[in-house]
Amino acid sequence: MTRSSALNGKASRVTGRLCLYRAASLLTALAVSFFLFYRPVYASDRRGPVIRPAPEIWDLGRTRKGHSPKKTFLLHNTGDEEAAIKSVNCCCGYNAFIRSWNIPPGKTAEVDVSCHTDRKPPGIDTRYITITYNSPDGTELKIPVTTLIIE
């Protein structure tokens, strides 16, 4: 082995190490900047109206077959803008009547919910009420509603 080929081999190892060092430095800088500037967006950070049901699951309780239980539940606007309810969709014998279609920030609206049990079999019946409103990200609110139907 000649002296020049030994020097070339040593130079390529030094160049390779330099490239690895630069790549590692770049990755470290990217990782540090990611953790310094990345901040997850939580639901509480969103701007605009945010509607939350109270309670999370609406339970109409026990009822006899053929009766129509009714109960009033609440919708809270925890956002920083007025919530404008666009539509309320119920299915399979459930009805919902919203007393106020606009909910200011920090306020609540009452929702009267009823269930017609004439055609339902005995047992636990769970369905959903879907509320569409002016959510900033276009999400709908799906609230589970349940009742226990007895003979």
C-alpha angles and dihedrals in degrees: 000000000000126000094247094054090049090052092048090052091049091048092051091051090051091047090048092050090048091053091049090048092051092047091050091048091050092049091048091050091049092049093048093048091048092055093043097050104026114097121171117233112236126194089252090057094057119105122225132041120335118185121203124183121229111240104020092230118039110220119191091189128219121339138168120250109267095029125105113223116205129195137167120232133180136240116201123203103215093171130094098247134057115275114226111198111218102182145354118208123192129177142203103015100326122123130191128193117192114205095200123031092191120058118190119218112284093012134107137226126209121233121196110210126190136174129209106215099182096107099029123104120237115273138059113332118194124180136154135250111207118205121193117199141157094286113167092231096038097246122155125222113237112193120189113227121193139181135176111229116202130184 
